[in-house]
Amino acid sequence: MVKDIEKQRMKAEKLSKALQNKRAAKIFDSVGDSYLKLGNYDLARDCYFSAARCSIKEEKFLIGLEFYRKAGNASLFNDQILKASDFYREAINYISKLRSTSYRNQKFVLFSSLSYLCLFIKGEQKEGLKLVKKIKKSVDDTYFKESPLIRLVSNLTMVTKEKNEKYVERIKKDFDNLKLREAEISLGKQALVIAKTISSLITELKLDKNVYTTNEIINLTLVIDSKPLLEISNQKFYNYKLNELKITKIRVTLSENLTLQKKPEIPQIIVIGKNKNIDLLIKSHFQMENTKIGPIMLSGELNSSLTFYYEISQQLKPNLISPPPSLDISIKTLRPPLIDQTFPLEILIENKSEGEALNLNIEVYFPEQIKLMRGTLKKQIYSLKPYERINWEINLKPAEAGDYIIKITSKFNDPDQNTIEEVKEFPLPIKL
């Protein structure tokens, strides 16, 4: 049987070379049907395409369009979705050749809608919608608006924008009016599986706390709940067993003061019916008025074959505050401190934090055995900015030898006007 089919295909090729396109197209079509029944979709596709080209050469455009449709459908049976879209799009080039306005309306809508469905399940919805909008100007307005296929395109487009299941229900209710063929029905229902996923998937963004300082890592958890998607496998209408959802890409929109510190591992596999928590680490750099996280765009696959995009429109606005300023106070003797001799002592104040210290008051205390010879024991500073430092010298003269303690107190305000007080003590041994 296969040999007979192959002989017929070779005969059609000879007729095509002899420019007997009408006879060749008829045989190519018959051979394509035979290959389709045998499940040899590649050869069936090639035969239908050859039949289409022969018919177009004979200017039998309506028949040629039918063969383009069959070539596209053979590709669908073989899961060559984008190849099918190419056939449908190529067919559109010849629709304007049809004399009948009715046929032109019908074919423009049919082939653009089929191409849209192919592109939709491959994540190229915008390209498909662009094609439908392009053919609109060639179709009667009333026919376009009332077409069940255009309603299908419209509802699929809306469900991606609004994530509202009412559009899925509208498509299901209107599905029998589409008048699609076997492969096209499967294509339409795969698009519906994606639409159902987009409208039913539950997502949530969570922060580990409400307030962060600008030197902290923000822990963001993306929660994905796939339990509502069990309905796809349970409903006979979809005729689709959905096993897993795979997140292949996560794109996070952040305000300019935030950066993604660590990207989550990709892909993330979610077994249908289960929850998945995906952790993201975000680094904050500085304060700004409108700090925000989101929206987040997910790229995903269903059963590693259907591609979809899902936008999490939720936005979080973490409250960022400056970390409390912390002062590093130290002293340094610039000459060995000896009894009855004056020596210089340097006092160093450093702000080693990211918070500004305001209204800073510093006071130095010595035991009575040490006399201040020159300098001041009190300092008032309006502002000590992050990583800024000040120092000053005083001259001291010890009257007695011994191990003494120098005490330095500091009192200041943080940027939120909270008062911070610190006391530091330093040993000062005096030798004879």
N, C-alpha and C positions, 0 to 999 in steps of 0.2 A: 504493500500500500504506500509506504513512504517513497519507494522508487517511482511509483506512478505519479505521486505528487511532485517529486523533483523533476520528472520529465515535463510535466505541465508548466512548472516554473521556468524551465529552460526554453520551452516553446514560447512562453510569454515574452521572455527576454529577446528572443530572435525576432518576434513580431514587432517589439518596440524598436529594435535597431532598424527594422525595415520600414519604420514609420507607420506601421499598421496599429496605431495607438488605441483605437476603439476596441479591436479584438484583444489586444494585449491587456488593456485595463480589465476587461471582463474575466480573462483567465487569471490575471494576478489576484483579482478579488476572490475568485473561487479557490485558488491555491491558498490564499491567506486564511480563508474560512477553515480549510482542511488543517492547516498548521495550528490554528487556534484551538480546534477540537482536540488536537494531540498534545496541547500544552506547550508547543514550541512558539512562545510569544515573540521571540526575536525575529524569527523568519516570517511569522504572521505580520508583524509590524512592517518589515521591509517590503513585503508583497503589497500591503495596503498602500504604503507610501508610493511604490512604483505605479500602482493603479491610479493614485491621485495625480501623479505627474503626467501620466499618459492622457488622462481625461482633461487636464488643464491645457495640454498641448492641442487637444481637439476642441478647445473652448466649450467643453461640457462642464461648466463650472459648478452647477448644482450637484452633479454626480461626483465631481472631484472633491467637493466639500464633504460629501458623505464618506469618501475613502480616507480623507484626512481625519475625520472623526474616528473611524475604525482603527487607523494607525495609532492615534492617541490612546484609544481604549486598550489596544493590545499592549501598549507601554504601561498602562495602569495595572493590567493583570500581572505584569512583570515587576511591579514596584519601581518603575522608571518614571517617577512623577514629573520631574523637570523635563524629561524627554517628551512626555505627553503634552506638557505645556507648550513646548516648542512647536509641536504639530498643530495645536489649536491656534496658536498665534500666527503661524504661517498661513493657515486657512483664511484668517481674517483679511489677508492681502487680496483675496479674490472675490470677496463677498460683494464688493461694489460693482462687479461685472454682471451680477444677476439682474435680470430685467424686472422681475417682480418685486415691488416695494415690500409686500408681505414677507417674501422669502428673505429679503435683505434685513428687515427688522428682526426676524426670527434668528437668522444665522449670526448676525452681529452680537445679539444678546447671548445666544447659546455658547459660541466659542470664547467670547471674552469671559463669561461666567465660569466655564470649565477651566480656563487658564487661571482665573482668580483662585479657584479652589485648589489647584495644584500648588500655586505659589503660597497660598495661605498655610497649607500644612507643612511647607518647607520654610516657614518663617519669613517669607518675602511678601507679606500682605500689602505693603505700600505699593510695590511694583504692580501687583495684581489690580489694586484699586485704581492706579493710574491708567491702566489699560481700559478698564470699564468706563472711566470718565472720558477717555479719548474717543471711544466708539459712540458715546451718548449723542454727540452732535450728528451722527449718521442715522439715528433711529428716531422714529416718530415719538413725540413726547408722551402721548397717551399710552402707547404700547410699552414704552420704557418704564413708566411709572406703575403700570398694572402687571408687569411681568413677574411671575413667581420667582424666577431666577434672580432678578434684580432685588426682590425682597429678601432673598437668601443672602445675597452679597451685603445688602444694607444691614441686616440683622447680625451677621457675622462681624461686620465692622463695628457696630455699636457695642456688641458684647465685649470686644477687646478694650473699648474705651470706658465703659461704665461697669463692667463685671456684673451685670444684672441678668439673672437667670430668666427673666421674662422673655428675652430675645431668643434664648434656646428653646423655650416652649413654643414660641411663635414659629420657629423653623420646623419643629417636630410636627406641629399641627398642619403646616402647609407643605410638608415634604412630598406627599403623594402627588401634589399638583405640579411638581417639577418635571415629570415625564422623562426621567433619566433612564439610561440603560444600566445593565448589571455592574460594569466596572465603575460607571459614573456614580451609581448609588453608593457603592463602597467608598468612593472618593468623598462624596458629600457627607457621609456619616463619620468619616475620619475627621473632617473639618469640624463636625459637631462634637466629636470627642474633645478636640482642643477647646472649642467654645465652652463646653461643659466644665472642663478643667479650669479655665480662666474665671468662670462665673462662680465656681464652687470652692476652689482652694481657699483655705483660711490661713492668713499670715498675720504676724504681729511682731513689732519691734519693741525690745525691752532694754532698758539701761539698768546697770547694777545699783545705781543710786542717783539722787537728784542733783547733787552739787559736787563739782569737781574743781580742784585748783588747776592752774594752767600748766603745772608740771606733772599732772597725773595722766594715766592711761584710762581712756573711757572704754569700758567693756560693754559692747553692744551684742545682744542676742537676737538672732532672726529665728522666729518660731514658725515652722511650716506644718500644718495639720492636713493630712491627705485623706482623712476618714470620709469626707463627703464624696470622694471620687470612687468609692466602692459602688456607688449607684450606677456607674457606667457599665461595669461588668454584670451587675444584677439585672439591668433592664435589657430585654430582648431587642428593643428598638435599635440600640447602638450596634449590636452584633460584634462586640469588641471586648476582648479580654485584656484589661489593663493591669499589668503586673507591677510596673515600677515607674517612678518619676525621677529623672536625672537632671540635676542642676549643673549646667555646663559652664555658666559664667555668672558672676555677681558684679554689678557695677553700682557703686555707691556715690551719690551726689553729696558733697560736703561743702560747708562754707569755707572761705579761704583761710580761716585760722585753724582748720583741722586737716589732718592727713591720715590715710589708712596705714597704720603701723604694721599690721600683719594681715595678709590676705588669707582667707580660709582655703583649705585644700579643695581642689576641684578635680573630678566631679564629685558631687554629693548625691548619693543614691538613697532614694526614699521608697521603701516598700509601701505599696498602696494600702491605706488603712492605718499607717503608722505616723507618728510625729517625728519631727527632726528639729533639733536645735543647732543652729550654726553660729559660732562665736566669731565676732570681728573685733579687733583691737584698733582703737582710734587714738591718735596722739593730738592733744591740744597744744597750741603754741602761744597764743595770746588771746586776750579778751577782745570781743567786738559786740556790737549791739545786737546783731541778729545771727547768733550762732545756731546752726541747724544741721541735722543729719537727715538725709532723704531728699527726694524719693530714691528708691532702690529698684533697679531693673534686673530681673532674673531672665536668663536664657536657659531653656530647658528642652528635654526630649521625653516623649512618652514611648515606652518600650523601645527606645533607641531608634525610632523611625519617624515619629511625628514631632516637628519642631514648633515651639511656642515661645512667646515673650510675655512676661508678666510684670507689670509695674506695681510696686508697693508704694502707693501715694502717701502713706503715713509719713509725717515728718516729726522728728523729735528735736526739742530745743533744750539741750543741757545747759544748766546754769554754771557758768565758769566764774570763778573768783581767783584773785591773786593769792598765792600762798602767803601765810603770815611771814613777815620779815624776821630774819634771825641774824643777830649781830655776833660777830667774832671779835672778842676783845683780848688784847695781849699787851704785855709790857716787855721792855728790853733795856737793860742797863748798858749805857754806852761807855762806861768805865767801871772798873771793879769798885764796888761800894765798900769803903773802909771807914773806920771810926774817925770822927772829927775831920773828915775830908768831904768836900762837896763833889757830887757826881751827877751826871745827867741821866735822866730816865725818860725813855720814849714810850708814849702810850699810843697804841694803834687800834682804831675802830674800823672794822670791815663789814660791809653788808654783803654777805655771800649768798643771799637768797634772791628770788625773783620778785619779791614784794618790796615796795618802797617804805622806808621808815620815816615817819613824819614827827615834827615837834620833839626832836631827840634831846634829852637832858642827861648829861654824864657828870657824875661826881666821884672824886677820888678821896679815899680815907686812909690816913696813916696813923700808926701808933704815936703817942706823944714823944717817944724817944727819937723820932725822925722829924727834922725841921724843914719846912719849905723855904728855900732860899730865893727861888725865882720861878715865875710861871703861875698858872692858875689851876686850881683843883676842880673847877666847874666849866663845862662846855655846854652851850646851847646851839643846836643845829636845826635849821628849819626842815631840811630834807636830806636824807641819805639814800640815794637811788640804788637800784640793784647793782651789785658788784662795784659800788663806789667805796672809797676808803678815805679816812682822815687820820692824821697823826699830829701830835704836838709833844714838845719836850718841857720838862720841869727839872729844876735843880734841887737836890735834896742833900741834907747833911745829917748823918746819924750821930747821936751823942753817945750811944752805948752799943757794944757788940751784942749779937743775939740773932735768933731766928724770928723774923717778924712776918706779919701778914698784911698785904696791901689789899684793900677792898675797893672795888669799883662798881657803882650802881648805874643802871641805865633804865630810862623810862621813855617810852615813845608810843606813837599811834601807828596802827597799820592803815592801809588805804580805806578800810571801812570804819575808821575812827575807833577801833577797839584799842584799849590801853594795854600795853605789854611792859612788864617790869622784870628786870633781871639783876642778879647780884653775882659778881664773880670775885673770887679770892685768889691771890697769887703769893707764893712764899718769897721772902726777900731776906736772905742771910747776910748779916753785916759782920765783917771780920775785923780783927784788931789791926 
